[in-house]
Amino acid sequence: MWGAILAGDANSIGRNFISVDQWIAEKLNSWTIWGDFPIGNLFLVIIALLLTVLFTAIIGTEREIRGRSAGLRTHLLVGVGSAIVMIVSIYGFPYMPDTWSRDPARLAAQVVTGIGFLGAGAIIHNNGGIKGLTTASTIWLSMAIGLACGSMNFSLAAGGTLVVMVVLISFRKIERKLTSNHPVVILIADSSRPIMTHLLSCSEKYNTSISDIITQIINDGKGEKIQVTFRVNVNAGASFDREGFIQALKNIDGMVNVQVLNHH
């Protein structure tokens, strides 16, 4: 039954389904300007740019509120630029029947590659930790939404924006809950103090174990310090007082600074 529907009725389903851009074009393309340019296409271009601004502004505002390096303007510019490239790819080159057919996806492929370099600039490596991965991802997604709008897939762009916002807002609490028992900590202390002994003692007291330990000697201008980066793992079945653990580290004799890394 389903095979017959998929095979036999695919053409009729395609004919009955009309997307938003097709509906606009059919209603307005009977009017022309500048000689023979259909006014429906002009309206599609305007709508594509306006929707790109709306959708990417929603994502950029969330990043701006979070105080990230790439905020509202960056996401807007990436999205609008991607939409313009896609529009140029569709309408900017005349079709030549006697030559190879034009390929609208060719310019879009270059945008996908190019935005990767821009996203990499938002990623910051700091003391063994990484910040900016989420912002780099939202920049890339703004590009994708811009391409969707530029190719007149407005429903896809709207749905993509909705999914992005759900992930950025709702999943943040889930992510924090999942990672709360495995924080990555950086501490700096006087190199003359037996920091590792105190650290292991503190870890045992709070029912945790320490892994992925990286130690190095640094000079802060006031003398040599030891920097220790490690991951905290809560023992199976044990409760974890995260704030108490961090405060206990800060109270260690000779401790200069304790930082819990935020990877997002």
ZADO-1210 file (C-alpha; in nm, 4 decimals, padded with zeros to 6 digits):
<atoms>
<atom x="00.0000" y="00.0000" z="00.0000" code="MET" pos="1"/>
<atom x="00.2646" y="00.2501" z="00.1093" code="TRP" pos="2"/>
<atom x="00.4848" y="00.1476" z="-00.1822" code="GLY" pos="3"/>
<atom x="00.2044" y="00.2272" z="-00.4230" code="ALA" pos="4"/>
<atom x="00.1481" y="00.5635" z="-00.2601" code="ILE" pos="5"/>
<atom x="00.5158" y="00.6553" z="-00.2671" code="LEU" pos="6"/>
<atom x="00.5680" y="00.5310" z="-00.6206" code="ALA" pos="7"/>
<atom x="00.2377" y="00.6007" z="-00.7934" code="GLY" pos="8"/>
<atom x="00.1165" y="00.9148" z="-00.6203" code="ASP" pos="9"/>
<atom x="00.4459" y="01.1014" z="-00.5815" code="ALA" pos="10"/>
<atom x="00.3794" y="01.3187" z="-00.8849" code="ASN" pos="11"/>
<atom x="00.0257" y="01.4077" z="-00.7747" code="SER" pos="12"/>
<atom x="00.1495" y="01.4913" z="-00.4238" code="ILE" pos="13"/>
<atom x="00.4144" y="01.7182" z="-00.5741" code="GLY" pos="14"/>
<atom x="00.1561" y="01.8927" z="-00.7894" code="ARG" pos="15"/>
<atom x="-00.0848" y="01.9484" z="-00.4992" code="ASN" pos="16"/>
<atom x="00.1778" y="02.0899" z="-00.2633" code="PHE" pos="17"/>
<atom x="00.2523" y="02.4611" z="-00.3123" code="ILE" pos="18"/>
<atom x="00.5202" y="02.6260" z="-00.1011" code="SER" pos="19"/>
<atom x="00.5032" y="02.9853" z="00.0216" code="VAL" pos="20"/>
<atom x="00.7454" y="03.1155" z="-00.2379" code="ASP" pos="21"/>
<atom x="00.5654" y="02.9361" z="-00.5204" code="GLN" pos="22"/>
<atom x="00.2343" y="03.0865" z="-00.4106" code="TRP" pos="23"/>
<atom x="00.3812" y="03.4396" z="-00.4045" code="ILE" pos="24"/>
<atom x="00.5446" y="03.3925" z="-00.7435" code="ALA" pos="25"/>
<atom x="00.2269" y="03.2571" z="-00.9035" code="GLU" pos="26"/>
<atom x="00.0155" y="03.5436" z="-00.7673" code="LYS" pos="27"/>
<atom x="00.2493" y="03.8277" z="-00.8600" code="LEU" pos="28"/>
<atom x="00.4584" y="03.7142" z="-01.1562" code="ASN" pos="29"/>
<atom x="00.1895" y="03.8252" z="-01.3992" code="SER" pos="30"/>
<atom x="00.3069" y="04.1811" z="-01.3211" code="TRP" pos="31"/>
<atom x="00.6446" y="04.2883" z="-01.4499" code="THR" pos="32"/>
<atom x="00.8778" y="04.5837" z="-01.4034" code="ILE" pos="33"/>
<atom x="01.1891" y="04.6994" z="-01.5848" code="TRP" pos="34"/>
<atom x="01.0710" y="04.5408" z="-01.9032" code="GLY" pos="35"/>
<atom x="01.0212" y="04.1724" z="-01.8306" code="ASP" pos="36"/>
<atom x="01.1340" y="04.1242" z="-01.4698" code="PHE" pos="37"/>
<atom x="00.8505" y="03.9505" z="-01.2769" code="PRO" pos="38"/>
<atom x="00.7465" y="04.1498" z="-00.9717" code="ILE" pos="39"/>
<atom x="00.6869" y="03.8254" z="-00.7793" code="GLY" pos="40"/>
<atom x="01.0591" y="03.7538" z="-00.7824" code="ASN" pos="41"/>
<atom x="01.1311" y="04.1032" z="-00.6466" code="LEU" pos="42"/>
<atom x="00.8870" y="04.0461" z="-00.3598" code="PHE" pos="43"/>
<atom x="01.0510" y="03.7117" z="-00.2848" code="LEU" pos="44"/>
<atom x="01.3918" y="03.8770" z="-00.2618" code="VAL" pos="45"/>
<atom x="01.2608" y="04.1466" z="-00.0251" code="ILE" pos="46"/>
<atom x="01.0813" y="03.8901" z="00.1920" code="ILE" pos="47"/>
<atom x="01.3928" y="03.6710" z="00.1998" code="ALA" pos="48"/>
<atom x="01.6095" y="03.9573" z="00.3278" code="LEU" pos="49"/>
<atom x="01.3536" y="04.0704" z="00.5867" code="LEU" pos="50"/>
<atom x="01.3042" y="03.7186" z="00.7215" code="LEU" pos="51"/>
<atom x="01.6811" y="03.6677" z="00.7344" code="THR" pos="52"/>
<atom x="01.7145" y="03.9824" z="00.9449" code="VAL" pos="53"/>
<atom x="01.4341" y="03.8647" z="01.1762" code="LEU" pos="54"/>
<atom x="01.5553" y="03.5082" z="01.2258" code="PHE" pos="55"/>
<atom x="01.9251" y="03.5865" z="01.2692" code="THR" pos="56"/>
<atom x="01.8442" y="03.8805" z="01.4981" code="ALA" pos="57"/>
<atom x="01.6611" y="03.6395" z="01.7304" code="ILE" pos="58"/>
<atom x="01.9691" y="03.4163" z="01.7527" code="ILE" pos="59"/>
<atom x="02.2110" y="03.7086" z="01.7752" code="GLY" pos="60"/>
<atom x="02.0120" y="03.8704" z="02.0559" code="THR" pos="61"/>
<atom x="02.0408" y="03.5557" z="02.2674" code="GLU" pos="62"/>
<atom x="02.4201" y="03.5565" z="02.2177" code="ARG" pos="63"/>
<atom x="02.4318" y="03.9317" z="02.2921" code="GLU" pos="64"/>
<atom x="02.2426" y="03.8854" z="02.6187" code="ILE" pos="65"/>
<atom x="02.4897" y="03.6144" z="02.7180" code="ARG" pos="66"/>
<atom x="02.7759" y="03.8593" z="02.6590" code="GLY" pos="67"/>
<atom x="02.9416" y="03.6523" z="02.3858" code="ARG" pos="68"/>
<atom x="03.2062" y="03.7936" z="02.1525" code="SER" pos="69"/>
<atom x="02.9844" y="03.7439" z="01.8447" code="ALA" pos="70"/>
<atom x="02.6471" y="03.9033" z="01.9095" code="GLY" pos="71"/>
<atom x="02.3580" y="04.0647" z="01.7273" code="LEU" pos="72"/>
<atom x="02.5472" y="04.2460" z="01.4512" code="ARG" pos="73"/>
<atom x="02.7732" y="03.9530" z="01.3689" code="THR" pos="74"/>
<atom x="02.4861" y="03.7079" z="01.3297" code="HIS" pos="75"/>
<atom x="02.2858" y="03.9606" z="01.1266" code="LEU" pos="76"/>
<atom x="02.5729" y="04.0271" z="00.8879" code="LEU" pos="77"/>
<atom x="02.6496" y="03.6587" z="00.8403" code="VAL" pos="78"/>
<atom x="02.2848" y="03.5736" z="00.7732" code="GLY" pos="79"/>
<atom x="02.2148" y="03.8631" z="00.5364" code="VAL" pos="80"/>
<atom x="02.5408" y="03.8068" z="00.3500" code="GLY" pos="81"/>
<atom x="02.4590" y="03.4392" z="00.3030" code="SER" pos="82"/>
<atom x="02.1093" y="03.5239" z="00.1811" code="ALA" pos="83"/>
<atom x="02.2471" y="03.7740" z="-00.0711" code="ILE" pos="84"/>
<atom x="02.4959" y="03.5202" z="-00.2052" code="VAL" pos="85"/>
<atom x="02.2162" y="03.2657" z="-00.2464" code="MET" pos="86"/>
<atom x="01.9914" y="03.5204" z="-00.4204" code="ILE" pos="87"/>
<atom x="02.2716" y="03.6204" z="-00.6556" code="VAL" pos="88"/>
<atom x="02.3339" y="03.2536" z="-00.7275" code="SER" pos="89"/>
<atom x="01.9677" y="03.2061" z="-00.8252" code="ILE" pos="90"/>
<atom x="01.8905" y="03.5307" z="-01.0090" code="TYR" pos="91"/>
<atom x="02.2277" y="03.6852" z="-01.0868" code="GLY" pos="92"/>
<atom x="02.3366" y="03.4675" z="-01.3767" code="PHE" pos="93"/>
<atom x="02.1305" y="03.4287" z="-01.6967" code="PRO" pos="94"/>
<atom x="02.0410" y="03.0797" z="-01.8125" code="TYR" pos="95"/>
<atom x="02.2117" y="02.9840" z="-02.1405" code="MET" pos="96"/>
<atom x="02.0310" y="02.6938" z="-02.3122" code="PRO" pos="97"/>
<atom x="02.3245" y="02.6242" z="-02.5446" code="ASP" pos="98"/>
<atom x="02.5780" y="02.5966" z="-02.2617" code="THR" pos="99"/>
<atom x="02.6064" y="02.4140" z="-01.9333" code="TRP" pos="100"/>
<atom x="02.3159" y="02.4773" z="-01.6968" code="SER" pos="101"/>
<atom x="02.3913" y="02.7090" z="-01.4080" code="ARG" pos="102"/>
<atom x="02.4424" y="02.5559" z="-01.0644" code="ASP" pos="103"/>
<atom x="02.2840" y="02.7648" z="-00.7826" code="PRO" pos="104"/>
<atom x="02.4535" y="02.5483" z="-00.5191" code="ALA" pos="105"/>
<atom x="02.8056" y="02.6414" z="-00.6288" code="ARG" pos="106"/>
<atom x="02.8210" y="02.9787" z="-00.4528" code="LEU" pos="107"/>
<atom x="02.6387" y="02.8382" z="-00.1482" code="ALA" pos="108"/>
<atom x="02.9085" y="02.5735" z="-00.1109" code="ALA" pos="109"/>
<atom x="03.1727" y="02.8466" z="-00.0922" code="GLN" pos="110"/>
<atom x="02.9746" y="03.0261" z="00.1798" code="VAL" pos="111"/>
<atom x="02.9565" y="02.7085" z="00.3891" code="VAL" pos="112"/>
<atom x="03.3350" y="02.6751" z="00.3707" code="THR" pos="113"/>
<atom x="03.4080" y="03.0424" z="00.4310" code="GLY" pos="114"/>
<atom x="03.1925" y="03.0798" z="00.7421" code="ILE" pos="115"/>
<atom x="03.3914" y="02.7996" z="00.9015" code="GLY" pos="116"/>
<atom x="03.6924" y="03.0305" z="00.9243" code="PHE" pos="117"/>
<atom x="03.4822" y="03.3058" z="01.0804" code="LEU" pos="118"/>
<atom x="03.3432" y="03.0646" z="01.3376" code="GLY" pos="119"/>
<atom x="03.6930" y="02.9494" z="01.4265" code="ALA" pos="120"/>
<atom x="03.7753" y="03.3073" z="01.5261" code="GLY" pos="121"/>
<atom x="03.5069" y="03.2933" z="01.7967" code="ALA" pos="122"/>
<atom x="03.6684" y="02.9928" z="01.9669" code="ILE" pos="123"/>
<atom x="03.9073" y="03.0804" z="02.2467" code="ILE" pos="124"/>
<atom x="04.1577" y="02.8410" z="02.4049" code="HIS" pos="125"/>
<atom x="04.2250" y="02.9415" z="02.7631" code="ASN" pos="126"/>
<atom x="04.4277" y="02.7494" z="03.0192" code="ASN" pos="127"/>
<atom x="04.3391" y="02.4097" z="02.8796" code="GLY" pos="128"/>
<atom x="03.9726" y="02.4999" z="02.8317" code="GLY" pos="129"/>
<atom x="03.7706" y="02.6017" z="02.5290" code="ILE" pos="130"/>
<atom x="03.5170" y="02.8828" z="02.5062" code="LYS" pos="131"/>
<atom x="03.3078" y="02.9941" z="02.2120" code="GLY" pos="132"/>
<atom x="03.2071" y="02.6613" z="02.0573" code="LEU" pos="133"/>
<atom x="02.8367" y="02.7381" z="02.0927" code="THR" pos="134"/>
<atom x="02.8793" y="03.0881" z="01.9484" code="THR" pos="135"/>
<atom x="03.0779" y="02.9478" z="01.6552" code="ALA" pos="136"/>
<atom x="02.7931" y="02.7036" z="01.5963" code="SER" pos="137"/>
<atom x="02.5286" y="02.9780" z="01.6014" code="THR" pos="138"/>
<atom x="02.7324" y="03.1774" z="01.3478" code="ILE" pos="139"/>
<atom x="02.7354" y="02.8736" z="01.1208" code="TRP" pos="140"/>
<atom x="02.3614" y="02.8227" z="01.1746" code="LEU" pos="141"/>
<atom x="02.2935" y="03.1895" z="01.0917" code="SER" pos="142"/>
<atom x="02.4667" y="03.1236" z="00.7619" code="MET" pos="143"/>
<atom x="02.2453" y="02.8198" z="00.7022" code="ALA" pos="144"/>
<atom x="01.9300" y="03.0176" z="00.7846" code="ILE" pos="145"/>
<atom x="02.0437" y="03.2941" z="00.5481" code="GLY" pos="146"/>
<atom x="02.0934" y="03.0403" z="00.2694" code="LEU" pos="147"/>
<atom x="01.7502" y="02.8896" z="00.3388" code="ALA" pos="148"/>
<atom x="01.5849" y="03.2318" z="00.3165" code="CYS" pos="149"/>
<atom x="01.7872" y="03.3232" z="00.0087" code="GLY" pos="150"/>
<atom x="01.6730" y="03.0042" z="-00.1635" code="SER" pos="151"/>
<atom x="01.3130" y="03.0936" z="-00.0647" code="MET" pos="152"/>
<atom x="01.2729" y="02.8036" z="00.1799" code="ASN" pos="153"/>
<atom x="01.1030" y="03.0256" z="00.4379" code="PHE" pos="154"/>
<atom x="00.9352" y="02.7444" z="00.6326" code="SER" pos="155"/>
<atom x="01.2690" y="02.5642" z="00.6712" code="LEU" pos="156"/>
<atom x="01.4367" y="02.8837" z="00.7926" code="ALA" pos="157"/>
<atom x="01.1587" y="02.9484" z="01.0466" code="ALA" pos="158"/>
<atom x="01.1707" y="02.5912" z="01.1723" code="GLY" pos="159"/>
<atom x="01.5497" y="02.6011" z="01.1967" code="GLY" pos="160"/>
<atom x="01.5379" y="02.9219" z="01.4004" code="THR" pos="161"/>
<atom x="01.2840" y="02.7695" z="01.6377" code="LEU" pos="162"/>
<atom x="01.5007" y="02.4609" z="01.6914" code="VAL" pos="163"/>
<atom x="01.8113" y="02.6747" z="01.7525" code="VAL" pos="164"/>
<atom x="01.6364" y="02.8840" z="02.0174" code="MET" pos="165"/>
<atom x="01.4987" y="02.5747" z="02.1922" code="VAL" pos="166"/>
<atom x="01.8512" y="02.4312" z="02.2076" code="VAL" pos="167"/>
<atom x="02.0086" y="02.7564" z="02.3286" code="LEU" pos="168"/>
<atom x="01.7510" y="02.8285" z="02.5993" code="ILE" pos="169"/>
<atom x="01.5863" y="02.5057" z="02.7126" code="SER" pos="170"/>
<atom x="01.8821" y="02.2691" z="02.6776" code="PHE" pos="171"/>
<atom x="02.1102" y="02.4950" z="02.8839" code="ARG" pos="172"/>
<atom x="01.9546" y="02.3692" z="03.2078" code="LYS" pos="173"/>
<atom x="01.9841" y="02.0081" z="03.0939" code="ILE" pos="174"/>
<atom x="02.3474" y="02.0585" z="02.9992" code="GLU" pos="175"/>
<atom x="02.4313" y="02.2162" z="03.3321" code="ARG" pos="176"/>
<atom x="02.2700" y="01.9279" z="03.5169" code="LYS" pos="177"/>
<atom x="02.4613" y="01.6709" z="03.3126" code="LEU" pos="178"/>
<atom x="02.7996" y="01.8411" z="03.3614" code="THR" pos="179"/>
<atom x="02.7584" y="01.9655" z="03.7194" code="SER" pos="180"/>
<atom x="02.9199" y="01.6507" z="03.8587" code="ASN" pos="181"/>
<atom x="03.2191" y="01.6682" z="03.6237" code="HIS" pos="182"/>
<atom x="03.3554" y="02.0245" z="03.6377" code="PRO" pos="183"/>
<atom x="03.6969" y="02.1160" z="03.4998" code="VAL" pos="184"/>
<atom x="03.8887" y="02.3259" z="03.7504" code="VAL" pos="185"/>
<atom x="04.2030" y="02.5386" z="03.7223" code="ILE" pos="186"/>
<atom x="04.3825" y="02.6403" z="04.0368" code="LEU" pos="187"/>
<atom x="04.6916" y="02.8557" z="04.0850" code="ILE" pos="188"/>
<atom x="04.8930" y="02.8374" z="04.4053" code="ALA" pos="189"/>
<atom x="05.2379" y="02.9072" z="04.5465" code="ASP" pos="190"/>
<atom x="05.4802" y="02.6555" z="04.4020" code="SER" pos="191"/>
<atom x="05.6384" y="02.6053" z="04.7456" code="SER" pos="192"/>
<atom x="05.3178" y="02.4596" z="04.8908" code="ARG" pos="193"/>
<atom x="05.2238" y="02.0874" z="04.8758" code="PRO" pos="194"/>
<atom x="04.9172" y="02.1673" z="04.6666" code="ILE" pos="195"/>
<atom x="04.8678" y="01.8183" z="04.5237" code="MET" pos="196"/>
<atom x="04.8554" y="01.6683" z="04.8739" code="THR" pos="197"/>
<atom x="04.5875" y="01.9167" z="04.9807" code="HIS" pos="198"/>
<atom x="04.3993" y="01.8687" z="04.6553" code="LEU" pos="199"/>
<atom x="04.3813" y="01.4911" z="04.6930" code="LEU" pos="200"/>
<atom x="04.2768" y="01.5267" z="05.0561" code="SER" pos="201"/>
<atom x="03.9999" y="01.7695" z="04.9609" code="CYS" pos="202"/>
<atom x="03.8871" y="01.5394" z="04.6810" code="SER" pos="203"/>
<atom x="03.8598" y="01.2423" z="04.9165" code="GLU" pos="204"/>
<atom x="03.6636" y="01.4491" z="05.1695" code="LYS" pos="205"/>
<atom x="03.4002" y="01.5408" z="04.9076" code="TYR" pos="206"/>
<atom x="03.3653" y="01.1867" z="04.7633" code="ASN" pos="207"/>
<atom x="03.5309" y="01.2686" z="04.4323" code="THR" pos="208"/>
<atom x="03.8284" y="01.1589" z="04.2268" code="SER" pos="209"/>
<atom x="04.0661" y="01.3667" z="04.0164" code="ILE" pos="210"/>
<atom x="04.1568" y="01.2911" z="03.6547" code="SER" pos="211"/>
<atom x="04.3129" y="01.4551" z="03.3469" code="ASP" pos="212"/>
<atom x="04.5651" y="01.6408" z="03.5649" code="ILE" pos="213"/>
<atom x="04.7902" y="01.8956" z="03.3920" code="ILE" pos="214"/>
<atom x="05.0485" y="02.0869" z="03.5959" code="THR" pos="215"/>
<atom x="05.2840" y="02.3641" z="03.4929" code="GLN" pos="216"/>
<atom x="05.4991" y="02.6303" z="03.6532" code="ILE" pos="217"/>
<atom x="05.4067" y="02.9905" z="03.5677" code="ILE" pos="218"/>
<atom x="05.5413" y="03.3306" z="03.6691" code="ASN" pos="219"/>
<atom x="05.2878" y="03.6016" z="03.7469" code="ASP" pos="220"/>
<atom x="05.5453" y="03.8735" z="03.8139" code="GLY" pos="221"/>
<atom x="05.5411" y="03.8099" z="04.1868" code="LYS" pos="222"/>
<atom x="05.7229" y="03.4806" z="04.1781" code="GLY" pos="223"/>
<atom x="05.6753" y="03.1262" z="04.0572" code="GLU" pos="224"/>
<atom x="05.3315" y="02.9672" z="04.0863" code="LYS" pos="225"/>
<atom x="05.2025" y="02.6214" z="04.0089" code="ILE" pos="226"/>
<atom x="04.8968" y="02.5899" z="03.7867" code="GLN" pos="227"/>
<atom x="04.6946" y="02.2687" z="03.8055" code="VAL" pos="228"/>
<atom x="04.4150" y="02.1838" z="03.5626" code="THR" pos="229"/>
<atom x="04.2017" y="01.8786" z="03.6425" code="PHE" pos="230"/>
<atom x="03.8600" y="01.7206" z="03.6044" code="ARG" pos="231"/>
<atom x="03.6466" y="01.6342" z="03.9068" code="VAL" pos="232"/>
<atom x="03.4600" y="01.3028" z="03.8963" code="ASN" pos="233"/>
<atom x="03.1957" y="01.2277" z="04.1581" code="VAL" pos="234"/>
<atom x="03.2096" y="00.8764" z="04.3037" code="ASN" pos="235"/>
<atom x="02.9205" y="00.6492" z="04.2095" code="ALA" pos="236"/>
<atom x="02.6197" y="00.6932" z="04.4363" code="GLY" pos="237"/>
<atom x="02.7735" y="00.9864" z="04.6240" code="ALA" pos="238"/>
<atom x="02.6235" y="01.3341" z="04.6562" code="SER" pos="239"/>
<atom x="02.8410" y="01.6267" z="04.5500" code="PHE" pos="240"/>
<atom x="02.8504" y="01.9677" z="04.7156" code="ASP" pos="241"/>
<atom x="03.0043" y="02.1580" z="04.4264" code="ARG" pos="242"/>
<atom x="03.0086" y="02.4996" z="04.5931" code="GLU" pos="243"/>
<atom x="03.1513" y="02.3543" z="04.9117" code="GLY" pos="244"/>
<atom x="03.4241" y="02.1745" z="04.7164" code="PHE" pos="245"/>
<atom x="03.5292" y="02.4929" z="04.5338" code="ILE" pos="246"/>
<atom x="03.5271" y="02.6912" z="04.8566" code="GLN" pos="247"/>
<atom x="03.7409" y="02.4246" z="05.0238" code="ALA" pos="248"/>
<atom x="03.9951" y="02.4594" z="04.7427" code="LEU" pos="249"/>
<atom x="04.0000" y="02.8368" z="04.7883" code="LYS" pos="250"/>
<atom x="04.0698" y="02.7921" z="05.1600" code="ASN" pos="251"/>
<atom x="04.3835" y="02.5839" z="05.1006" code="ILE" pos="252"/>
<atom x="04.6910" y="02.7581" z="05.2377" code="ASP" pos="253"/>
<atom x="04.8846" y="02.9240" z="04.9566" code="GLY" pos="254"/>
<atom x="04.5982" y="02.9157" z="04.7054" code="MET" pos="255"/>
<atom x="04.5954" y="03.2181" z="04.4708" code="VAL" pos="256"/>
<atom x="04.3024" y="03.1530" z="04.2381" code="ASN" pos="257"/>
<atom x="04.0428" y="02.8828" z="04.1645" code="VAL" pos="258"/>
<atom x="03.8456" y="02.8866" z="03.8394" code="GLN" pos="259"/>
<atom x="03.5728" y="02.6536" z="03.7146" code="VAL" pos="260"/>
<atom x="03.5893" y="02.6466" z="03.3379" code="LEU" pos="261"/>
<atom x="03.2863" y="02.7331" z="03.1292" code="ASN" pos="262"/>
<atom x="03.3221" y="02.5621" z="02.7904" code="HIS" pos="263"/>
<atom x="03.0271" y="02.7436" z="02.6295" code="HIS" pos="264"/>
</atoms>
